[in-house]
Amino acid sequence: MGSPTQQCIVYPLLPPTLPENSVYTSCYCEENIYLLGQALLADPASFGLSARWEAYAVFISNEHKSVALWRQKAGQDLIIWDYHVVLIVRPAPHEQDTSAGISSQQSEVYQLRSWVYDFDTLLPVPCLAQDYMSKTVPYAFLEDPRLGINKRFVRIVPIQLYLDHFASDRSHMIKPPLVPSGENEGSGETDHVAATLYYAPPPSYAPLCGARAREKGISHNLMNSFVSMKASRTDDPISVDPDMIDPTIYGEVMDCKTFLTWLDVAH
């Protein structure tokens, strides 16, 4: 009689827990992710953010400030954002898949996989990175400017670096002031009622500013230091000249193909 065949059941290891009552403000994804990262790092043990995980703020954009994403609350079929921000946890490089035997005939293998936290998605939060990418960016390598689909890039910023250096006074969300009204034309007076109208209502809490940004007197660096995809963008990261990288721009820029490899979900 031959020995019984061993069966192997593979499960993804559960990611850090999403904190209850996470702060969310529509159209302020960079702040939502900042506060999520802050909450996770403030009490990593409670949420399961152990040394086996690395956490990153990930900006999705391009030089046109026009990226197509699917399965978003703001547009189920397709929405064009100027940029979007999510938090990703991925296995630390030294971590290996672990397994625990159940019996001589069956074992369970827990695999470490990357997970995405996106408050604006219609998908579960967190979501396996492989599922998130296949549903949110189903045409990752498609470019068609006629449809508003331009090549996407991501900026990957270690979460602690993000918390230290990010600053936003929300000025990028303020609508331009109205031109002088007809009756006041010539007097130089403007309609101040609409002087501080926002494209979307801002959060009720004070603008965010990391400790290092505050030390440098920086109140707003969202666009130039994080959303921008121009600096350090290259098809061959090894060829980047360190002397050409602006020290006020944080993280690493990748195209979708490189990003999928980084996530370890490339096929």
C-alpha positions in Angstrom: 0.0 0.0 0.0 1.4 3.4 -1.0 1.8 6.3 1.4 -1.1 8.8 1.5 -0.8 11.8 -0.8 -0.2 15.0 1.2 -2.5 17.9 0.3 -1.3 21.4 0.7 -3.7 24.3 1.2 -2.3 27.8 0.6 -3.7 30.9 2.4 -2.4 34.5 2.2 -1.3 35.6 5.7 -3.7 38.2 7.0 -2.5 41.8 6.7 -2.5 44.5 9.4 -6.1 45.3 10.6 -7.7 48.5 9.3 -8.2 50.7 12.4 -11.8 51.2 13.4 -13.1 54.8 12.9 -10.4 55.6 10.4 -10.6 59.2 9.3 -11.8 59.7 5.7 -12.5 62.8 3.7 -13.5 62.5 0.1 -11.0 63.9 -2.4 -8.2 64.2 0.2 -6.7 60.8 -0.3 -3.2 61.9 0.6 -4.4 63.0 4.0 -6.5 59.8 4.5 -3.4 57.7 3.9 -1.3 59.9 6.1 -3.6 59.5 9.0 -3.9 55.7 8.4 -0.1 55.4 8.4 0.0 57.5 11.5 -2.5 55.2 13.3 -0.7 52.0 12.2 2.7 53.2 13.4 1.3 54.6 16.6 0.3 51.2 17.8 1.7 48.6 15.4 1.2 45.6 17.8 -2.6 46.3 18.1 -3.1 46.3 14.3 -0.6 43.5 13.5 2.0 45.7 11.7 4.9 43.4 12.8 8.5 43.4 11.5 7.4 41.1 8.8 5.6 43.9 7.0 6.8 47.1 5.3 4.4 49.9 4.8 4.4 52.5 2.0 2.4 55.5 0.8 2.0 55.0 -2.9 1.1 57.9 -5.3 -0.4 57.0 -8.7 -0.1 59.7 -11.4 1.9 60.8 -14.4 3.3 64.0 -16.1 -0.2 64.7 -17.5 -1.9 64.5 -14.1 -4.4 62.2 -15.7 -4.7 58.5 -14.6 -7.5 56.2 -15.4 -8.7 53.9 -12.5 -11.6 51.5 -12.3 -13.8 50.3 -9.4 -13.6 53.6 -7.5 -16.6 54.9 -5.5 -16.6 58.1 -7.5 -17.1 56.2 -10.8 -17.7 52.5 -10.9 -16.8 52.0 -14.6 -13.9 54.5 -15.0 -12.7 57.7 -13.4 -9.8 60.0 -14.3 -7.9 61.3 -11.3 -5.1 63.8 -11.4 -3.4 61.6 -8.8 -4.4 59.0 -6.3 -2.8 57.7 -3.0 -3.1 54.3 -1.3 -1.2 52.6 1.4 0.5 49.3 0.7 2.0 46.7 3.0 4.3 44.1 1.6 6.4 41.4 3.1 9.8 42.5 4.4 12.6 41.1 2.3 13.9 38.8 5.0 10.5 37.2 5.6 9.8 33.7 4.1 6.6 31.8 3.6 5.8 29.8 6.7 3.9 26.6 7.1 2.3 24.6 9.9 1.5 21.0 9.5 -2.0 19.8 10.1 -1.6 16.1 9.6 0.4 13.6 7.5 -2.1 14.0 4.8 -2.7 17.8 4.8 -0.7 20.9 5.6 -1.5 24.6 5.5 0.9 27.1 4.0 0.6 30.8 4.9 2.0 33.0 2.2 3.0 36.6 2.6 1.5 38.8 0.0 1.2 42.5 -0.6 -2.0 44.3 0.4 -3.6 47.6 -0.6 -5.5 50.0 1.6 -7.6 52.4 -0.5 -10.5 54.2 1.1 -12.0 55.2 -2.3 -12.2 51.7 -3.8 -15.3 49.5 -4.2 -13.1 46.5 -3.4 -12.5 45.2 0.1 -10.1 47.2 2.4 -7.5 45.9 2.6 -7.4 44.1 -0.7 -4.8 41.6 -2.0 -2.5 43.6 -4.3 -3.0 41.2 -7.1 -6.8 41.5 -7.0 -6.6 45.3 -6.6 -4.3 45.8 -9.5 -6.3 43.5 -11.8 -9.5 45.3 -11.0 -8.4 48.9 -10.5 -5.9 49.0 -13.3 -7.1 46.2 -15.6 -5.3 47.7 -18.5 -2.0 48.5 -16.7 0.0 48.7 -19.9 -2.6 50.4 -22.1 -2.0 53.9 -23.3 -4.7 55.8 -25.3 -4.7 59.6 -24.7 -7.9 59.9 -26.8 -9.7 58.0 -23.9 -7.8 59.9 -21.3 -5.7 56.8 -20.6 -2.0 57.9 -20.2 0.9 55.8 -19.0 0.8 55.5 -15.2 3.6 55.8 -12.8 3.8 55.3 -9.1 5.9 56.9 -6.4 6.6 54.6 -3.5 7.4 56.3 -0.2 8.2 54.5 3.0 5.4 55.4 5.4 7.7 56.9 8.1 9.4 59.1 5.5 6.0 60.2 4.4 4.8 61.0 7.9 8.0 63.0 8.5 8.2 65.1 5.3 4.6 65.5 4.0 3.0 68.9 4.3 -0.2 70.3 2.7 -2.0 73.6 3.3 -4.7 72.4 0.9 -4.1 75.3 -1.5 -4.2 72.9 -4.4 -7.9 72.4 -3.7 -8.9 76.1 -3.6 -10.8 77.4 -6.6 -9.5 80.5 -8.3 -11.1 83.7 -7.0 -13.9 85.2 -9.0 -13.2 88.1 -11.4 -14.4 91.5 -10.3 -18.2 91.8 -10.4 -19.8 94.2 -12.9 -20.9 96.7 -10.3 -17.5 96.9 -8.7 -15.6 96.9 -11.9 -13.0 99.7 -11.9 -12.9 99.9 -8.1 -10.6 97.0 -7.7 -13.0 95.2 -5.4 -13.7 91.5 -5.8 -16.3 89.1 -4.6 -14.6 87.9 -1.4 -17.5 85.6 -0.6 -16.1 83.0 -3.0 -12.4 83.8 -2.3 -11.9 80.5 -0.4 -14.1 78.0 -2.1 -12.8 74.5 -2.4 -13.3 72.0 -5.1 -14.3 69.6 -2.3 -15.0 70.4 1.3 -11.7 70.2 3.3 -11.3 68.1 6.4 -12.4 69.7 9.7 -9.0 69.1 11.4 -5.9 71.4 10.9 -3.7 70.9 7.8 -1.2 68.2 8.1 2.6 68.9 8.4 5.2 66.3 9.3 7.8 67.0 11.9 10.7 67.3 9.5 8.7 69.5 7.1 7.8 71.8 10.0 11.4 72.1 11.0 12.2 73.3 7.5 9.4 75.8 7.4 7.5 73.8 4.7 3.7 74.2 4.6 2.9 72.6 1.2 5.0 70.1 -0.8 2.3 67.7 -2.0 2.6 68.3 -5.7 6.4 68.9 -6.0 7.7 66.4 -3.6 5.2 63.5 -3.9 2.7 63.7 -6.8 5.4 64.7 -9.4 6.6 61.8 -11.5 9.3 63.6 -13.4 12.2 63.5 -11.1 14.0 60.2 -10.8 11.7 58.6 -13.4 13.6 56.1 -15.5 13.2 52.7 -17.1 16.5 51.6 -15.6 16.7 52.5 -11.9 20.3 51.4 -11.8 21.3 54.2 -14.2 20.0 57.0 -12.1 22.7 59.5 -11.2 22.3 60.2 -7.4 23.6 63.7 -8.0 20.7 64.4 -10.3 18.0 63.5 -7.8 16.3 66.4 -6.0 16.7 65.8 -2.2 13.3 67.4 -1.6 11.5 64.8 -3.7 10.9 61.6 -1.7 10.5 57.9 -2.6 11.1 56.0 -5.8 9.3 56.3 -9.1 8.3 53.2 -11.1 6.3 52.4 -14.2 3.5 49.8 -13.9 5.7 46.9 -15.0 8.4 47.6 -12.5 5.7 48.2 -9.8 4.1 44.8 -10.4 7.5 43.2 -10.0 8.0 45.2 -6.8 4.6 43.9 -5.5 5.6 40.4 -6.6 2.4 39.9 -8.4 3.7 40.1 -12.0 2.8 37.2 -14.2 
